[in-house]
Amino acid sequence: IFLSAGPSAPRHATGDRRSWPLVRGGGGALGAAMTALYENLRQLITVIDELRDVGLQKMISLPRIVAIGTQSSGKSSLVESIVGRDFLPRGGGVVTRRPLELRLVHLNTHEYKEGDAWAIFDKCSDKKFTNFDDVRAEIERQTDLVAGSNKGIVNDPIVLTVYATDAPDLTMVDLPGITRVPVKGSDQTEDVERLTREMTLHYIKDPRTIILAVLPANQDMSVSDALQLARQVDPSGIRSIGVVTKIDIMDQGTDAAKMLRGEEIPLKHGYVGVKMRSQKDITERKPVRLALEEEKEWFENHRVYKLLPPGLVGTPVLIDKLTTILFRSMRRFLPEIKKEINEKRRSVQDRLDELGEGVPFEEFERVQVMWTMVTDYCELFKNTIRGKYDRKLQRYMVNLPQGQGLSGGSQVRKIMNDFLCDYMDSCITADMSDEDIDRAIRMHEGDSLPGFPSPDTFEFLALPHLQKIAIPSVECVHNVASSLDLLAQRIAHAVFRRFPKMAESALAMTQNIIQQEKDNARTIVEQQVACFTGYLFTNDPQYLCEHGSMEPMYGSQQKPQQQEEEKKDPTMAEKTIQSVKDNSQALYQQARTMVQQQQQQQMKKQGQRYSGPFVAEIRKRLDAYFAITIRGVRDSVPKAIGFYLVRAVQDKLQFELLNTLNQKEKLAELLGEPPHIMEERKTLGGQLKVLSNAAAVLTRDPTLAAIALEAEDEEQRTAPPP
């Protein structure tokens, strides 16, 4: 069952809030409290119904009460007892084949005669039904129109508003009962049980829905489909109410006292037992009002039920409980609904702003649209590379595909920072032996006088390693261009989302510009690398200081000259010590001479002509010059790529796009919106209208804020202490 009231209903005076006989608030403080409750309920019901009527229910869930139960559990009879009218279709098998959203509006007896009642269907709102037999016929007609005349079941609700002086302010949706076996010869499919269960779950899975589980008293509660589905979506039972029907046809000697007290399966809102009209009463057209009086008398005279605490039996008790629960639910969720409306409204408006107002017809307006989008595209492309924050263009960022890793300027900088980083700490002479260096020196002496190494030796040893930087340099150009291409694709799909053809054209032109500037940058980079590898030169002060002459090679061998001390007449001990020193020195010089002779003989055998210190100096110079070259290339190549590729693309992009796209014959084709964009704009426009109307409904009545504050205060008072 689903609670609210239609906005087209005539509003009754507040002085006759309790004139209908089903609910009696009594006098004194209790009566005044109940009257205030119903006054606030009327306001909330009106607001929620207006929100539902403007279509908000399709986007945001609204508080409601939904009745569920199995086929023939008595839901339809319960609805008629609450309405006070006999108007629902009757018959064997499945009768309720479409959900019936029944809105009840209480009429003031000060303005209407006692017993006045009429009904209006949502599909034919201009026709007023005063004969409720005609209402039954119209329900059957609308059911057959959608579900067919052969017992088919369809989840398409019928909306019916009933105005009556003896009806409460409620709206109830009578769902088709859960059916286990399809009727033979009907349109019901073999999975009719799954269909009816899914329809029931569709209504009750919303956490803002109060579940009214209807179960017959002559059935075991543990096998009740209604309670099973309620526990499935509400395991704690905090938003479920139980209604025990057919309480008067239980086996003799049994009663439903334990069920009503919630001793078997407890629910937060408890259970209410009701006695409805029998099939004989329905056939004989016994008035519902008389049946309610008999229900009251039956419970008061029953040996068991008359001893139960108040609030467990009777249709009036059920109506009071539904009213109170609905009021609290509406009051509790109203602030959340208002917040969701504002958030949804903002997101829909942002998307509409992004889609624009549609394609204009005038040529100058088309040019303006194209000009604006191209400018936004180029600015977003440029600002993304430079890392500049642009508030105006942030709305496009929502539509950018979220890929992993860096993008834009961060990605370009990462590529440039990683360029040749593997060569920074490498030594090219690590794999060269002294024999290799000596052999290279002698190879380039030619027929000249030996002992004078040629500079070609240095180039011969360094060039193979210097040439290794050519391929990474070209790859760096390709990687930066690929990063720009990927960035252009992401931005084009975001900015030109409305116009796929313009997105394709702009992206193709951008890729052509990137390709042209990549070729130019590649040529320049290759020439720069050729300069580093083809001409050996440096002004590096450290290199010139440490390796600009042969002095460092010999400096390590020079020993500081010892100043001769003034000769003194040696003593006998000094003469003895000096004699020992002279003998040791002679032995040392003799051993050194022998070692040098052996080394020279070995070098002659191996063919090595140059000494170790000379070869070591050549090794140091090769490593130092290679490090200088790597440092220079790591600086110059990224600069060339940044200037001749990245900056060149940014400078040429906007001019080339505007110059090419600003043609009358092209604009008509490029600005053609696909059907799904036009449909999306239409849908968003409808949603924005619904949300705007909903916001107007909530802000129109200032008393709603006071009601919401009352709910917060009550929750704080009833909340358990920490």
Buried (B, 14 or more C-beta within 10 A) or exposed (E): BBBBBBBBBEEBEEEBBBBBBBBEBEEEEEBEEBBEBBEBBBBBBBBBBBBBBBBBBEBBBBBBBBBBBBBBBBBBBBBBBBBBBBBBBEEEEBBBBBBBBBBBBBBBBEEBEEEBBBBBBBEEEEEEBEEBEEBBBBBBEBBBEEBBEEBBBBBEBBBBBBBBBBBBBBBBBBBBBBBEEBBEEBBBEEEBBEBBBEBBEEBBBBEBBBBBBBBBBBBEBEEBBBBEBBBEBBEEBEBBBBBBBBBBEBEEEEBBBEBBBBEEBEBEBBBBBBBBBBEEBBEEEBEBBEBBEBBBEBBEEBEEBEEBEEEBBBBBBBBBBBBBBBBBBBBBBBBEBBEBBBEBBEBBBEBBEBBBEEBBEEEEEBBEBBBEBBBBBBBBBBBBBEEEEBEEBEBBEEBBEEEEEEBBBBBBBBBBEEBBEEBEEBBBBEEBEBEEBBBBBBEBBEEEEEEEBBEBBBBBBBEEBBBBBBEBBBEBBEBBBBBBBBBBBBBBBBBBBBBBBBBEBBBEBBBEBBEBBBEBBBEBBBEBBEEBBEEBEBEBEEBEEBBBEEEBBEEEEEEEEEEEEEEEEEEEEEEEEEEEEEEEEEEEEEEEEEEEEEEEEEBEEEEBBBEEBBBBBBBBBBBBBBBBBBBBBBEBBBEBBBEBBBBBBBEBBBEBBBEEBEEEEBBEEBBEBEEEBBEBBEEBEEBBEBBBBBBEBBEEBEEBBEBBEEBEEEEEEEEEEE
